[in-house]
Amino acid sequence: MNLATRRPVLAEAIWAEDGRAALAKQALLVIVGIAVLTAAAKIRVPLWPVPITMGTFAVLTIGAAYGLRLGLITLLGYMALGAAGVAVFAGENAGLAYIAGPTGGYLVGYVAAAALMGVLARRGWDRGVFSMVGALVLGNAVIYAVGLPWMAYLFLESKGAAWVFQWGMGNFLLGDALKLALAAFLLPSLWVLLGRSRG
């Protein structure tokens, strides 16, 4: 795969417009993206050892579908609403205190992961199942690379490394694998529907 190739992302391939129509479409996509992120955070799927939300699924697919710039705007808008106290995160709490809590590192990781997904999608990684799997693994790794150290900062001294790993990552790996499989088929399938899976 040629990493230098710049391909349109999914959001650009659907309803392609110029000028004011393009700006209106982008604004609509940001609003829809924030709504999807909020809804995904509220979904709780019963799973052992802990229930999972669809937050990471939404973050990674939006990042890939929207591209770097629009994906970042959407994620930063989502974070700004949450910081302002709007209940867009999992559960009913929000605000700066929530962001500074145990999930704060993962929320920051969401922004970085969406940006990475946008860059990889621009290079065509979202067009095939196997390349999409690679992109999603990297995106998940970014989320943990930011979130797990923050968990360690908060809890390592009081609860120990094993607890931090278990509740910061280990309990969620099965759910992550299931969400990865779903996302890995979703975007390539949409490209196939558009007749541009390798275009």
Contacts in CASP RR format, 6 or more apart in sequence:
PFRMAT RR
TARGET T0000
AUTHOR 0000-0000-0000
METHOD contacts of the structure
MODEL  1
MNLATRRPVLAEAIWAEDGRAALAKQALLVIVGIAVLTAAAKIRVPLWPV
PITMGTFAVLTIGAAYGLRLGLITLLGYMALGAAGVAVFAGENAGLAYIA
GPTGGYLVGYVAAAALMGVLARRGWDRGVFSMVGALVLGNAVIYAVGLPW
MAYLFLESKGAAWVFQWGMGNFLLGDALKLALAAFLLPSLWVLLGRSRG
1 123 0 8 1.000
1 124 0 8 1.000
1 125 0 8 1.000
1 131 0 8 1.000
2 123 0 8 1.000
3 123 0 8 1.000
4 123 0 8 1.000
5 123 0 8 1.000
5 124 0 8 1.000
6 122 0 8 1.000
6 123 0 8 1.000
7 122 0 8 1.000
7 123 0 8 1.000
7 124 0 8 1.000
7 127 0 8 1.000
7 199 0 8 1.000
8 16 0 8 1.000
9 64 0 8 1.000
9 65 0 8 1.000
9 66 0 8 1.000
9 67 0 8 1.000
9 118 0 8 1.000
9 121 0 8 1.000
9 122 0 8 1.000
9 126 0 8 1.000
10 64 0 8 1.000
10 65 0 8 1.000
10 66 0 8 1.000
10 121 0 8 1.000
10 126 0 8 1.000
10 187 0 8 1.000
10 190 0 8 1.000
10 191 0 8 1.000
11 26 0 8 1.000
11 29 0 8 1.000
11 65 0 8 1.000
11 66 0 8 1.000
11 67 0 8 1.000
11 70 0 8 1.000
13 191 0 8 1.000
13 194 0 8 1.000
13 196 0 8 1.000
14 194 0 8 1.000
15 25 0 8 1.000
17 24 0 8 1.000
17 25 0 8 1.000
26 70 0 8 1.000
29 66 0 8 1.000
29 70 0 8 1.000
29 74 0 8 1.000
30 70 0 8 1.000
30 73 0 8 1.000
30 74 0 8 1.000
30 77 0 8 1.000
33 58 0 8 1.000
33 62 0 8 1.000
33 66 0 8 1.000
33 74 0 8 1.000
33 78 0 8 1.000
34 74 0 8 1.000
34 77 0 8 1.000
34 78 0 8 1.000
34 81 0 8 1.000
34 88 0 8 1.000
36 58 0 8 1.000
36 62 0 8 1.000
37 55 0 8 1.000
37 58 0 8 1.000
37 59 0 8 1.000
37 62 0 8 1.000
37 74 0 8 1.000
37 75 0 8 1.000
37 78 0 8 1.000
37 88 0 8 1.000
38 78 0 8 1.000
38 88 0 8 1.000
39 58 0 8 1.000
40 53 0 8 1.000
40 54 0 8 1.000
40 55 0 8 1.000
40 57 0 8 1.000
40 58 0 8 1.000
41 53 0 8 1.000
41 54 0 8 1.000
41 55 0 8 1.000
41 58 0 8 1.000
41 88 0 8 1.000
41 89 0 8 1.000
41 90 0 8 1.000
41 91 0 8 1.000
42 53 0 8 1.000
42 90 0 8 1.000
42 91 0 8 1.000
43 53 0 8 1.000
43 54 0 8 1.000
43 55 0 8 1.000
44 51 0 8 1.000
44 52 0 8 1.000
44 53 0 8 1.000
44 90 0 8 1.000
45 51 0 8 1.000
45 52 0 8 1.000
45 53 0 8 1.000
45 54 0 8 1.000
47 174 0 8 1.000
47 175 0 8 1.000
47 178 0 8 1.000
48 174 0 8 1.000
49 171 0 8 1.000
50 171 0 8 1.000
50 172 0 8 1.000
52 172 0 8 1.000
52 175 0 8 1.000
52 178 0 8 1.000
52 179 0 8 1.000
53 90 0 8 1.000
54 179 0 8 1.000
55 90 0 8 1.000
55 110 0 8 1.000
56 110 0 8 1.000
56 113 0 8 1.000
56 140 0 8 1.000
56 143 0 8 1.000
56 176 0 8 1.000
56 179 0 8 1.000
57 179 0 8 1.000
57 182 0 8 1.000
57 183 0 8 1.000
59 75 0 8 1.000
59 110 0 8 1.000
59 113 0 8 1.000
59 114 0 8 1.000
59 143 0 8 1.000
60 113 0 8 1.000
60 114 0 8 1.000
60 117 0 8 1.000
60 135 0 8 1.000
60 136 0 8 1.000
60 139 0 8 1.000
60 140 0 8 1.000
60 183 0 8 1.000
61 117 0 8 1.000
61 183 0 8 1.000
61 186 0 8 1.000
61 187 0 8 1.000
62 71 0 8 1.000
62 74 0 8 1.000
62 75 0 8 1.000
62 114 0 8 1.000
63 71 0 8 1.000
63 74 0 8 1.000
63 75 0 8 1.000
63 113 0 8 1.000
63 114 0 8 1.000
63 115 0 8 1.000
63 117 0 8 1.000
63 118 0 8 1.000
63 121 0 8 1.000
64 117 0 8 1.000
64 118 0 8 1.000
64 120 0 8 1.000
64 121 0 8 1.000
64 125 0 8 1.000
64 126 0 8 1.000
64 132 0 8 1.000
64 135 0 8 1.000
64 183 0 8 1.000
64 187 0 8 1.000
65 121 0 8 1.000
65 126 0 8 1.000
65 187 0 8 1.000
66 74 0 8 1.000
66 114 0 8 1.000
66 118 0 8 1.000
67 117 0 8 1.000
67 118 0 8 1.000
67 119 0 8 1.000
67 121 0 8 1.000
67 122 0 8 1.000
68 115 0 8 1.000
68 118 0 8 1.000
68 119 0 8 1.000
68 122 0 8 1.000
71 114 0 8 1.000
71 115 0 8 1.000
71 118 0 8 1.000
72 111 0 8 1.000
72 114 0 8 1.000
72 115 0 8 1.000
74 114 0 8 1.000
75 110 0 8 1.000
75 111 0 8 1.000
75 114 0 8 1.000
75 115 0 8 1.000
76 111 0 8 1.000
78 88 0 8 1.000
79 99 0 8 1.000
79 107 0 8 1.000
79 110 0 8 1.000
79 111 0 8 1.000
81 88 0 8 1.000
81 94 0 8 1.000
82 88 0 8 1.000
82 89 0 8 1.000
82 94 0 8 1.000
82 95 0 8 1.000
82 98 0 8 1.000
82 99 0 8 1.000
83 94 0 8 1.000
83 95 0 8 1.000
83 96 0 8 1.000
83 99 0 8 1.000
84 94 0 8 1.000
84 95 0 8 1.000
85 94 0 8 1.000
85 95 0 8 1.000
85 98 0 8 1.000
86 94 0 8 1.000
87 93 0 8 1.000
87 94 0 8 1.000
88 94 0 8 1.000
89 98 0 8 1.000
89 103 0 8 1.000
89 107 0 8 1.000
90 103 0 8 1.000
98 104 0 8 1.000
99 107 0 8 1.000
101 154 0 8 1.000
102 150 0 8 1.000
102 151 0 8 1.000
102 154 0 8 1.000
102 155 0 8 1.000
104 147 0 8 1.000
104 150 0 8 1.000
105 146 0 8 1.000
105 147 0 8 1.000
105 149 0 8 1.000
105 150 0 8 1.000
105 151 0 8 1.000
106 143 0 8 1.000
106 146 0 8 1.000
106 147 0 8 1.000
106 150 0 8 1.000
108 146 0 8 1.000
108 147 0 8 1.000
108 150 0 8 1.000
109 142 0 8 1.000
109 143 0 8 1.000
109 145 0 8 1.000
109 146 0 8 1.000
109 147 0 8 1.000
110 143 0 8 1.000
112 142 0 8 1.000
112 143 0 8 1.000
112 146 0 8 1.000
113 139 0 8 1.000
113 140 0 8 1.000
113 142 0 8 1.000
113 143 0 8 1.000
116 135 0 8 1.000
116 138 0 8 1.000
116 139 0 8 1.000
116 142 0 8 1.000
117 126 0 8 1.000
117 135 0 8 1.000
117 136 0 8 1.000
117 139 0 8 1.000
120 126 0 8 1.000
120 135 0 8 1.000
120 138 0 8 1.000
121 135 0 8 1.000
121 187 0 8 1.000
124 131 0 8 1.000
125 131 0 8 1.000
125 132 0 8 1.000
125 134 0 8 1.000
125 135 0 8 1.000
126 132 0 8 1.000
126 135 0 8 1.000
126 187 0 8 1.000
126 188 0 8 1.000
126 191 0 8 1.000
127 188 0 8 1.000
127 191 0 8 1.000
127 196 0 8 1.000
127 197 0 8 1.000
127 198 0 8 1.000
127 199 0 8 1.000
128 188 0 8 1.000
128 191 0 8 1.000
128 197 0 8 1.000
128 198 0 8 1.000
129 184 0 8 1.000
129 185 0 8 1.000
129 188 0 8 1.000
132 183 0 8 1.000
132 184 0 8 1.000
132 187 0 8 1.000
132 188 0 8 1.000
133 180 0 8 1.000
133 184 0 8 1.000
136 180 0 8 1.000
136 183 0 8 1.000
136 184 0 8 1.000
137 180 0 8 1.000
140 176 0 8 1.000
140 180 0 8 1.000
144 168 0 8 1.000
144 169 0 8 1.000
147 168 0 8 1.000
148 164 0 8 1.000
148 165 0 8 1.000
148 168 0 8 1.000
148 169 0 8 1.000
151 164 0 8 1.000
151 167 0 8 1.000
151 168 0 8 1.000
152 161 0 8 1.000
152 164 0 8 1.000
155 163 0 8 1.000
155 164 0 8 1.000
156 164 0 8 1.000
188 197 0 8 1.000
191 197 0 8 1.000
END
